[in-house]
Amino acid sequence: MNERVLLRDRLVETAQALVHDTPGHPAGSVLRCYARAVRLVRLQGCDDERLADRARQAAEWLLAERVTDRPSVSVIPAQRRRSVA
């Protein structure tokens, strides 16, 4: 398999685990935070092998800094399918 595909799969799996492990934040906020963390860690020159783990650590730190005043349910919505007309 292509190494880019494997990296994408690792990033998606890590993002799903992060959403699952942080029930106090809305899923969309967690995913946006993780995407920002991936970008920041990549800009710091992190190699692909450690990218998912380092981005998760950065996202966890960023989420810990956020203040949430209400609990929410974290769910990743199913992707929409295109309707055939």
N, C-alpha and C positions, 0 to 999 in steps of 0.2 A: 504494500500500500504506500502511497505517496506520503512523505513525511509531513507535508502541510496538512493533509487530511487527518493524520494521526494527532497533530498538534491541535487542530480544531476540535477533534473529538475529546481530547484531554481538557481543553478549555471549557467545553460545554458541560462535561461531567463535573468538573470542579465548580462551575457556576451553579449547577443544579444542587450539588451538595451544600454549597454555601447558602442557598435559599432555604434548604431544608434545615440547616443548623442555626439559622437566625430567624426564629419565628416572631420576634418582636418588631421586625421591619417588613414593610410591604415588599412583595417579590420584585416589583418593578424598580424600587429604590435599590434593592440589593444588586440586581442585575446591572443597573446603570453604574453603581459604585464599582462593581467588579470590572466593567468595561473601562472605566477611567483608570482603575488600578493596572489593568493590562497595558494600557497605553503608557502610563507613567513608568512602569517597570521596563517596558520595551525601550523607552527613550533613555533609560539609565544604562542600556546596553546588556540587559540580561539575555542569556542564551535560551534557545527554545526548550531545552530539556528542563530547565528550572522555572520557566515562565509561569506556568499555571500555579505552582506552589507559592512563588514569590508574590504573584498578583493576589492570591487568596489572602496571604498574610497582610498585604497592604490594604486590601478591601476590609478585612476584619478590623484593622486599626481605624480606618476611616468610619466604619459603621459604629464602632465603639464611641467615637467622638460625637456622633449624632445623638440628639435627644429626641426620644419619641414619647409622647404623653398618652398614647392609647395602644393597646395591643391590637394586632391585626393578624389576619390569616395569610400566610405566605403560600401562594400557589402560582406555578408557572402555567399560564394559559396554553391550551392546545393551539397549535398553529392552524390558521384558517386554510381551508382548501378552496381552490378556485372552482367556482361553479361553471359547469359547461352549459353554454347557452345554445 
